[in-house]
Amino acid sequence: MRPRTAEIHAGERPDPATGASAPNLVMSTTFVVDEPLSFSALDQPEDAPFIYTRWDNPTLAQLEKKLAALEQGEAAAVYGSGMAAASAVLLGTLRPGDRLVIGDTTYAGTAELARDTLAALNVEVVPVDTSDLSAVERAVGPGTSLVWIETPSNPILRLADIAAVADIAHGAGARLAVDSTFATPVATRPITLGADYVIHSLTKYLGGHGDAVGGAVVARRDDIARLRTEATIHYGGVMSPFNAWLIMRGMATLSLRMAAHQSGALIVARWLEEHDAVSKVIYPGLPSHPQHQLARSQMENFSGMVAFQVHEGEHLAAQMMKQLEVIHYAVSLGHHRSLIYWLPTKDLIANSYRLEGEQLEAYRSYAGDGIFRLSVGLEDPEDLVADLESVLG
Ligand SMILES: *Cc1c(COP(=O)(O)O)cnc(C)c1O
């Protein structure tokens, strides 16, 4: 199936009993069995029927098949949030004494989980600038079991070369995990570039409408089978079937939405770049992005995320909260509604990244005192520009 067909049909089929064309929403927590089955998840045949929704559920299984098809992976597991998917991979694969090499600027929740929770479990956590391949090479040595990158990274839209990092990781005997939330499978399919795990916050572009929190991991069948026992069944961060149903409905239009997100973001980013009050615009689709060439070769769509800087960010943020009429001043991203949020450097450094020395300087030179993270939605871009003009002058 080609991507747009797969977004609509993969994993779904008309219900054999009723002929229903839209996927069934199965909210049942438990399933009636007609053969003796073990009470332990550790002791189930490969082809076990549905038993209990924390283990497996028909609606979740449909979403998982669709995700695996779009990412060109063997299998997928869905979770109650993007962070539940991230923690499934990090806690489910790392052991005391292992080394994790991780991007030094990732989604804040992942950064904090690595630096606090994993470090407390005696995982050696090594944050590096994963846009710098020689830095990755220096950090990845014997004992590294996992490399974690996020591309484009939240919030500064820094990219990592997935194929090159995969080579470095595999050369050292490590696996590669890619948080591909900002890219979506429309832009980049990390497994085809050598990644072992792809992680998504389905809350963002894949669901796309800001009404369902969810996460997913796509990987090889045996890796997903291990995660399903360890992370899904034992940690228990399962997704509600209702959310899976909403997210599948959102995914049916993913390619169409991503094309519109990209064209809107280009218009808004170009307008911002021309504006006197804006000192810097970061958008992978602009030639001014420091990794524009990599964006062109690795991304088939530049997505809808734009970062920009102004002279007095905190002041402008306060104005935005009062004056914006179309764009919502709110966290999250990837929805049909445009969203904007101010991310001050001092807070991110103190709470999430804790960078020092050269890494801190590199972040400051990229992000200054802070950046606005703008998720360009599906509204008419002219209305978004007018809204921004009302606060920027
Ligand atoms: C939002 C986000 C997450 C976390 O996802 P939730 O669904 O909010 O738990 C992880 N990674 C990235 C890049 C994100 O943007």
The ligand as a Gaussian input file, in Angstrom:
#p B3LYP/6-31G(d) Opt

LIG

0 1
 C        5.225000      15.683000      23.462000
 C        6.473000      14.923000      23.219000
 C        6.770000      13.758000      23.944000
 C        5.892000      13.282000      25.074000
 O        4.639000      12.898000      24.611000
 P        3.309000      12.876000      25.542000
 O        2.292000      12.296000      24.636000
 O        3.042000      14.298000      25.940000
 O        3.636000      12.038000      26.726000
 C        7.922000      13.068000      23.630000
 N        8.750000      13.491000      22.654000
 C        8.499000      14.601000      21.933000
 C        9.453000      15.017000      20.877000
 C        7.356000      15.352000      22.191000
 O        7.119000      16.472000      21.488000

